[in-house]
């Protein structure tokens, strides 16, 4: 499975990103597919194709992870 470590975005942030995507799409600035709102997130680390055993190790490692709250602006 394709896996990554990410931060979930709140709905207000997702709504703003969708607005920007729609403006870009209307202006025809980029060709391609934009991500759907339900799939929006901030990827911290792309893990690529991993098996279930590796996924479980990653999950176990993340359970012990300690970090401070942070803010980000676009």
N, CA, C and O atoms as a GROMACS GRO file, in nm:
protein
  296
    1UNK      N    1   0.083  -0.118   0.000
    1UNK     CA    2   0.000   0.000   0.000
    1UNK      C    3   0.088   0.125   0.000
    1UNK      O    4   0.198   0.124   0.055
    2UNK      N    5   0.038   0.232  -0.062
    2UNK     CA    6   0.109   0.360  -0.059
    2UNK      C    7   0.078   0.427   0.074
    2UNK      O    8  -0.038   0.442   0.111
    3UNK      N    9   0.182   0.468   0.145
    3UNK     CA   10   0.161   0.524   0.279
    3UNK      C   11   0.240   0.652   0.296
    3UNK      O   12   0.340   0.676   0.227
    4UNK      N   13   0.194   0.733   0.387
    4UNK     CA   14   0.260   0.858   0.420
    4UNK      C   15   0.222   0.899   0.561
    4UNK      O   16   0.121   0.853   0.615
    5UNK      N   17   0.302   0.986   0.620
    5UNK     CA   18   0.271   1.044   0.750
    5UNK      C   19   0.225   1.186   0.722
    5UNK      O   20   0.292   1.262   0.651
    6UNK      N   21   0.110   1.221   0.777
    6UNK     CA   22   0.053   1.351   0.742
    6UNK      C   23  -0.015   1.417   0.862
    6UNK      O   24  -0.037   1.356   0.966
    7UNK      N   25  -0.046   1.544   0.842
    7UNK     CA   26  -0.122   1.622   0.939
    7UNK      C   27  -0.257   1.651   0.877
    7UNK      O   28  -0.266   1.696   0.763
    8UNK      N   29  -0.362   1.626   0.952
    8UNK     CA   30  -0.497   1.656   0.906
    8UNK      C   31  -0.519   1.807   0.913
    8UNK      O   32  -0.477   1.872   1.008
    9UNK      N   33  -0.584   1.860   0.813
    9UNK     CA   34  -0.615   2.003   0.808
    9UNK      C   35  -0.760   2.024   0.854
    9UNK      O   36  -0.846   1.940   0.830
   10UNK      N   37  -0.784   2.138   0.920
   10UNK     CA   38  -0.922   2.164   0.960
   10UNK      C   39  -1.004   2.210   0.838
   10UNK      O   40  -0.948   2.245   0.734
   11UNK      N   41  -1.135   2.208   0.852
   11UNK     CA   42  -1.224   2.238   0.739
   11UNK      C   43  -1.207   2.379   0.685
   11UNK      O   44  -1.222   2.401   0.565
   12UNK      N   45  -1.177   2.476   0.772
   12UNK     CA   46  -1.158   2.614   0.724
   12UNK      C   47  -1.039   2.622   0.629
   12UNK      O   48  -1.046   2.688   0.526
   13UNK      N   49  -0.931   2.555   0.664
   13UNK     CA   50  -0.812   2.554   0.579
   13UNK      C   51  -0.842   2.482   0.448
   13UNK      O   52  -0.805   2.529   0.340
   14UNK      N   53  -0.909   2.369   0.457
   14UNK     CA   54  -0.945   2.294   0.336
   14UNK      C   55  -1.032   2.378   0.244
   14UNK      O   56  -1.013   2.377   0.122
   15UNK      N   57  -1.128   2.451   0.301
   15UNK     CA   58  -1.216   2.536   0.220
   15UNK      C   59  -1.136   2.643   0.145
   15UNK      O   60  -1.165   2.671   0.029
   16UNK      N   61  -1.038   2.702   0.211
   16UNK     CA   62  -0.955   2.805   0.146
   16UNK      C   63  -0.872   2.744   0.033
   16UNK      O   64  -0.858   2.805  -0.073
   17UNK      N   65  -0.819   2.626   0.056
   17UNK     CA   66  -0.740   2.559  -0.048
   17UNK      C   67  -0.828   2.527  -0.169
   17UNK      O   68  -0.786   2.544  -0.283
   18UNK      N   69  -0.948   2.481  -0.143
   18UNK     CA   70  -1.041   2.450  -0.252
   18UNK      C   71  -1.073   2.577  -0.332
   18UNK      O   72  -1.080   2.571  -0.455
   19UNK      N   73  -1.092   2.689  -0.265
   19UNK     CA   74  -1.118   2.816  -0.334
   19UNK      C   75  -1.002   2.852  -0.427
   19UNK      O   76  -1.022   2.895  -0.540
   20UNK      N   77  -0.880   2.835  -0.377
   20UNK     CA   78  -0.762   2.866  -0.458
   20UNK      C   79  -0.753   2.770  -0.577
   20UNK      O   80  -0.723   2.812  -0.689
   21UNK      N   81  -0.779   2.643  -0.553
   21UNK     CA   82  -0.778   2.545  -0.662
   21UNK      C   83  -0.878   2.584  -0.770
   21UNK      O   84  -0.849   2.576  -0.890
   22UNK      N   85  -0.997   2.625  -0.728
   22UNK     CA   86  -1.101   2.662  -0.825
   22UNK      C   87  -1.060   2.783  -0.908
   22UNK      O   88  -1.087   2.788  -1.028
   23UNK      N   89  -0.994   2.882  -0.844
   23UNK     CA   90  -0.946   3.000  -0.918
   23UNK      C   91  -0.840   2.960  -1.020
   23UNK      O   92  -0.843   3.006  -1.134
   24UNK      N   93  -0.748   2.876  -0.978
   24UNK     CA   94  -0.641   2.831  -1.068
   24UNK      C   95  -0.700   2.754  -1.186
   24UNK      O   96  -0.658   2.770  -1.300
   25UNK      N   97  -0.799   2.670  -1.155
   25UNK     CA   98  -0.862   2.590  -1.260
   25UNK      C   99  -0.935   2.679  -1.360
   25UNK      O  100  -0.927   2.657  -1.481
   26UNK      N  101  -1.007   2.780  -1.311
   26UNK     CA  102  -1.080   2.872  -1.399
   26UNK      C  103  -0.985   2.951  -1.488
   26UNK      O  104  -1.018   2.980  -1.604
   27UNK      N  105  -0.869   2.985  -1.436
   27UNK     CA  106  -0.770   3.060  -1.514
   27UNK      C  107  -0.689   2.970  -1.607
   27UNK      O  108  -0.610   3.018  -1.688
   28UNK      N  109  -0.710   2.841  -1.595
   28UNK     CA  110  -0.641   2.744  -1.680
   28UNK      C  111  -0.489   2.756  -1.667
   28UNK      O  112  -0.416   2.746  -1.766
   29UNK      N  113  -0.442   2.777  -1.544
   29UNK     CA  114  -0.298   2.795  -1.521
   29UNK      C  115  -0.222   2.663  -1.512
   29UNK      O  116  -0.103   2.657  -1.543
   30UNK      N  117  -0.291   2.560  -1.470
   30UNK     CA  118  -0.227   2.430  -1.450
   30UNK      C  119  -0.315   2.323  -1.512
   30UNK      O  120  -0.437   2.324  -1.495
   31UNK      N  121  -0.253   2.230  -1.583
   31UNK     CA  122  -0.331   2.117  -1.632
   31UNK      C  123  -0.308   2.001  -1.535
   31UNK      O  124  -0.197   1.979  -1.487
   32UNK      N  125  -0.411   1.929  -1.510
   32UNK     CA  126  -0.400   1.817  -1.418
   32UNK      C  127  -0.523   1.807  -1.332
   32UNK      O  128  -0.623   1.875  -1.354
   33UNK      N  129  -0.515   1.720  -1.234
   33UNK     CA  130  -0.629   1.694  -1.146
   33UNK      C  131  -0.600   1.754  -1.009
   33UNK      O  132  -0.493   1.733  -0.951
   34UNK      N  133  -0.696   1.828  -0.957
   34UNK     CA  134  -0.684   1.881  -0.822
   34UNK      C  135  -0.739   1.781  -0.722
   34UNK      O  136  -0.827   1.701  -0.754
   35UNK      N  137  -0.687   1.785  -0.602
   35UNK     CA  138  -0.727   1.692  -0.497
   35UNK      C  139  -0.865   1.728  -0.443
   35UNK      O  140  -0.900   1.846  -0.435
   36UNK      N  141  -0.942   1.628  -0.405
   36UNK     CA  142  -1.073   1.651  -0.346
   36UNK      C  143  -1.056   1.694  -0.201
   36UNK      O  144  -0.957   1.661  -0.136
   37UNK      N  145  -1.154   1.768  -0.151
   37UNK     CA  146  -1.147   1.823  -0.015
   37UNK      C  147  -1.123   1.713   0.089
   37UNK      O  148  -1.043   1.731   0.180
   38UNK      N  149  -1.192   1.600   0.075
   38UNK     CA  150  -1.178   1.492   0.174
   38UNK      C  151  -1.039   1.433   0.179
   38UNK      O  152  -1.002   1.370   0.278
   39UNK      N  153  -0.960   1.451   0.074
   39UNK     CA  154  -0.825   1.394   0.068
   39UNK      C  155  -0.715   1.496   0.097
   39UNK      O  156  -0.597   1.461   0.093
   40UNK      N  157  -0.751   1.620   0.126
   40UNK     CA  158  -0.651   1.722   0.155
   40UNK      C  159  -0.584   1.697   0.289
   40UNK      O  160  -0.651   1.666   0.388
   41UNK      N  161  -0.453   1.709   0.294
   41UNK     CA  162  -0.373   1.691   0.414
   41UNK      C  163  -0.236   1.752   0.387
   41UNK      O  164  -0.204   1.788   0.274
   42UNK      N  165  -0.156   1.763   0.490
   42UNK     CA  166  -0.017   1.810   0.476
   42UNK      C  167   0.073   1.689   0.496
   42UNK      O  168   0.085   1.637   0.606
   43UNK      N  169   0.138   1.645   0.388
   43UNK     CA  170   0.227   1.529   0.396
   43UNK      C  171   0.359   1.571   0.460
   43UNK      O  172   0.426   1.663   0.413
   44UNK      N  173   0.396   1.502   0.566
   44UNK     CA  174   0.524   1.526   0.633
   44UNK      C  175   0.632   1.433   0.580
   44UNK      O  176   0.748   1.471   0.567
   45UNK      N  177   0.592   1.310   0.548
   45UNK     CA  178   0.688   1.211   0.499
   45UNK      C  179   0.614   1.110   0.412
   45UNK      O  180   0.522   1.044   0.459
   46UNK      N  181   0.656   1.098   0.287
   46UNK     CA  182   0.600   0.997   0.199
   46UNK      C  183   0.680   0.869   0.218
   46UNK      O  184   0.802   0.868   0.202
   47UNK      N  185   0.612   0.761   0.252
   47UNK     CA  186   0.679   0.633   0.278
   47UNK      C  187   0.684   0.543   0.156
   47UNK      O  188   0.764   0.450   0.152
   48UNK      N  189   0.600   0.570   0.058
   48UNK     CA  190   0.597   0.489  -0.062
   48UNK      C  191   0.520   0.360  -0.041
   48UNK      O  192   0.432   0.353   0.045
   49UNK      N  193   0.553   0.261  -0.119
   49UNK     CA  194   0.487   0.130  -0.108
   49UNK      C  195   0.547   0.054   0.010
   49UNK      O  196   0.667   0.027   0.014
   50UNK      N  197   0.462   0.021   0.107
   50UNK     CA  198   0.508  -0.057   0.222
   50UNK      C  199   0.411  -0.172   0.248
   50UNK      O  200   0.294  -0.166   0.208
   51UNK      N  201   0.461  -0.276   0.314
   51UNK     CA  202   0.374  -0.388   0.347
   51UNK      C  203   0.311  -0.368   0.485
   51UNK      O  204   0.345  -0.273   0.556
   52UNK      N  205   0.221  -0.455   0.521
   52UNK     CA  206   0.147  -0.443   0.648
   52UNK      C  207   0.240  -0.447   0.769
   52UNK      O  208   0.217  -0.376   0.867
   53UNK      N  209   0.343  -0.529   0.763
   53UNK     CA  210   0.438  -0.540   0.874
   53UNK      C  211   0.509  -0.406   0.897
   53UNK      O  212   0.523  -0.362   1.011
   54UNK      N  213   0.554  -0.344   0.790
   54UNK     CA  214   0.620  -0.215   0.800
   54UNK      C  215   0.522  -0.109   0.849
   54UNK      O  216   0.558  -0.024   0.931
   55UNK      N  217   0.400  -0.113   0.801
   55UNK     CA  218   0.298  -0.019   0.845
   55UNK      C  219   0.277  -0.028   0.996
   55UNK      O  220   0.268   0.074   1.064
   56UNK      N  221   0.270  -0.149   1.047
   56UNK     CA  222   0.252  -0.168   1.191
   56UNK      C  223   0.370  -0.113   1.270
   56UNK      O  224   0.352  -0.056   1.378
   57UNK      N  225   0.491  -0.130   1.219
   57UNK     CA  226   0.610  -0.074   1.285
   57UNK      C  227   0.603   0.078   1.287
   57UNK      O  228   0.636   0.141   1.388
   58UNK      N  229   0.561   0.138   1.176
   58UNK     CA  230   0.549   0.283   1.168
   58UNK      C  231   0.445   0.332   1.268
   58UNK      O  232   0.469   0.428   1.341
   59UNK      N  233   0.331   0.266   1.272
   59UNK     CA  234   0.225   0.303   1.367
   59UNK      C  235   0.274   0.296   1.511
   59UNK      O  236   0.249   0.386   1.590
   60UNK      N  237   0.344   0.187   1.545
   60UNK     CA  238   0.397   0.172   1.680
   60UNK      C  239   0.495   0.283   1.714
   60UNK      O  240   0.493   0.337   1.825
   61UNK      N  241   0.581   0.318   1.618
   61UNK     CA  242   0.677   0.426   1.640
   61UNK      C  243   0.609   0.561   1.658
   61UNK      O  244   0.653   0.642   1.739
   62UNK      N  245   0.504   0.585   1.584
   62UNK     CA  246   0.433   0.713   1.594
   62UNK      C  247   0.355   0.727   1.724
   62UNK      O  248   0.333   0.838   1.771
   63UNK      N  249   0.314   0.616   1.782
   63UNK     CA  250   0.241   0.621   1.910
   63UNK      C  251   0.325   0.686   2.019
   63UNK      O  252   0.271   0.750   2.109
   64UNK      N  253   0.456   0.668   2.013
   64UNK     CA  254   0.546   0.720   2.116
   64UNK      C  255   0.601   0.858   2.084
   64UNK      O  256   0.679   0.914   2.161
   65UNK      N  257   0.562   0.912   1.972
   65UNK     CA  258   0.614   1.040   1.927
   65UNK      C  259   0.556   1.154   2.010
   65UNK      O  260   0.435   1.163   2.028
   66UNK      N  261   0.642   1.241   2.059
   66UNK     CA  262   0.601   1.360   2.134
   66UNK      C  263   0.638   1.482   2.053
   66UNK      O  264   0.750   1.493   2.003
   67UNK      N  265   0.545   1.575   2.041
   67UNK     CA  266   0.574   1.698   1.968
   67UNK      C  267   0.486   1.809   2.020
   67UNK      O  268   0.381   1.786   2.080
   68UNK      N  269   0.531   1.930   1.998
   68UNK     CA  270   0.456   2.048   2.041
   68UNK      C  271   0.360   2.089   1.932
   68UNK      O  272   0.383   2.064   1.814
   69UNK      N  273   0.253   2.151   1.973
   69UNK     CA  274   0.158   2.204   1.876
   69UNK      C  275   0.228   2.310   1.792
   69UNK      O  276   0.315   2.382   1.842
   70UNK      N  277   0.192   2.320   1.666
   70UNK     CA  278   0.251   2.420   1.579
   70UNK      C  279   0.146   2.479   1.489
   70UNK      O  280   0.040   2.420   1.467
   71UNK      N  281   0.175   2.596   1.438
   71UNK     CA  282   0.086   2.663   1.344
   71UNK      C  283   0.158   2.681   1.213
   71UNK      O  284   0.280   2.693   1.209
   72UNK      N  285   0.082   2.682   1.106
   72UNK     CA  286   0.137   2.701   0.973
   72UNK      C  287   0.045   2.798   0.900
   72UNK      O  288  -0.076   2.798   0.921
   73UNK      N  289   0.103   2.878   0.814
   73UNK     CA  290   0.020   2.968   0.735
   73UNK      C  291   0.054   2.952   0.588
   73UNK      O  292   0.167   2.919   0.552
   74UNK      N  293  -0.044   2.975   0.505
   74UNK     CA  294  -0.027   2.964   0.361
   74UNK      C  295  -0.020   3.103   0.300
   74UNK      O  296  -0.006   3.116   0.179
   0.00000   0.00000   0.00000
